[in-house]
Amino acid sequence: MGQAENPCRLIGEAYQEDKMLLVHQKRKDLIALYFLYVQRIVLSCLFQQYSQTLEDVVTIEPYKTAIAGLGAEPIIYLYGSLAQLAVYPNSSKKEQQWLLDQVQIYQDNLQRWAHHAPMNHLHKFYLLMLRTALPKDTRPLYGSAKFILRWVTL
């Protein structure tokens, strides 16, 4: 911890992203590429590098078929949506509408996952519901109280 120049990159003793990315691409190892980008999405979102998060969300798209059914997609839906909502206030009106449409698509997908495995995904769905309500609501938490209550009581 604390040794990397860029905390959003997977560079350390155990893994060298720059070297391994080429290896994974050369071997057409779609699963390894997918999980590499999942980790980058999480890290970049947590470190508030939202443009990097959104770039990686686009990059990961072709690899989704390789992991169908492994259960990692909700991570993309959650962190991708959080990044889209983070850039929302500084976007044009046209971009804002597109961002909200994308978030709604991810939210619908996450709701399906939450329906089938609530113990793993329902809290993510409620968190996203709460966070989605914030940009539209002039009284941020007032309109979202029911989602806060559900999320907290899980």
N, C-alpha and C positions, 0 to 999 in steps of 0.2 A: 504494500500500500504506500502511496505517496511517491513512488519512484518514477512513474511514467510522466513524460512531458505532456501527453494528451491522455487524460483519464478515460476518454471515450474509445480509445484504441486498445486492442488486446495484444499488448506487448509486454513480455516478461520472461521469467525463467521457463515457465511451463508451455508457453505458446508465443509464437512470433507471427502476428497477423500478416505482415507484409510477405513473408516467405510462404506461409501456409496457404494464403489465398491463391497464389500461383499454383501450388501443388494441388489444391482442391479443384481448381479450374481445369488443370491439365488432366486430372483423373476423372473429370466430370462427376465429382462426388457432390451431388446435389444436396444430400442430407447435411454434410459438413458445411457447405456454403450456406444453407438455410440457417443452421444454428449459429454460425458465425455472425450472420446479419441480425438474428434475433438478439444476440448478446449486445451487439453494437446499438440496436434500437433502444434497448433498455438503458444502457449506459448513457447514450447521448441524451435521452429524455431526462434521466435523473440529474445529469449535469447541465441541464437547460441548454443544450445545443440542438435546438428544435429543427433548424434547417438540415442538420445532419440526420436527425431522426427521420424527417420526411423523405430525404434522399434515399435512406436505407429501406424505408417502407416501400418505395417504388422499386428499388433494386431487388428486393426479396421476392417480389411477385412471381417471377418465372419458376422459383424453386418450391412454391407451395404444393405443387402436385406430388413432389417427392416425399412429403411428410404427411399426406392426407391421413387423418385419423390418429396422429401421434399426440394431439392435444396442445400443440404450441401456438396455434393460430390465435387464440384469445389474447395472448401476450401482444401480438401485433395490433389487434383491434383496440386494446386498451391504450398502449403507449402511442400508437399512431394517432388515435383520437386526442389524447392529451396534448400531443405536440401540435396538432391542427388547431385545437382550441387555444393553445398558448400564443400562436401567431395570429389568431383571429382579430384581436383589437387593432393591430397595425396593418391590416389588409384592407384593400379597396372593397367597396360594397359588393362588387361582382365576385371577387375572391372570397369574401365572407360567406356569400350564399353557397358557393362551391364547397367551401370548407365544412359548412354545416350539413350539406348534402352527404359529403363523404363520412362525416361523423355519424350521421343517421344510419348509413349503410353498415358501418362497423358496429354501431349500437344494436342494430337488428341482429347481426350475426352473433354478437356477444350474448344477446338475450336468448338465442337458440341454445348456445352452449350452457347458459345458466339454467335453462329449463331442464336440460338433461343431466347436468351435474352441478346442482346448486351449491354443494359443499365446496366446490372448487372455483366457481365462477360467479355466483350471485353477488358477492361483495364487489366484484369488479364492475358488474353491470350497474349496481346502485351508485358506485363511485362515479361512473361515467354519466349516469343520469343526473347526478348532482352537478357535476362539472359542466355538463352541457347546458343546464339551466342558467348558469351564471352569466354568460355573455348576453343573453336575451333579456334577463330580468334586471330592472333598474333597482330593485331591492333584493340584492343577490340571494341571501339565504332565506328570506321570507317565503318566496315561491317554491323553495326546494325543501321545506321542512319535513315533508313526508318521506322524502328519499333519505334525508339525514337520519331520521328516526329509524327507518328500516335498516340502513347501513350500520348504524351504531348497535342495534339490537341483534345483529347476526351472531 
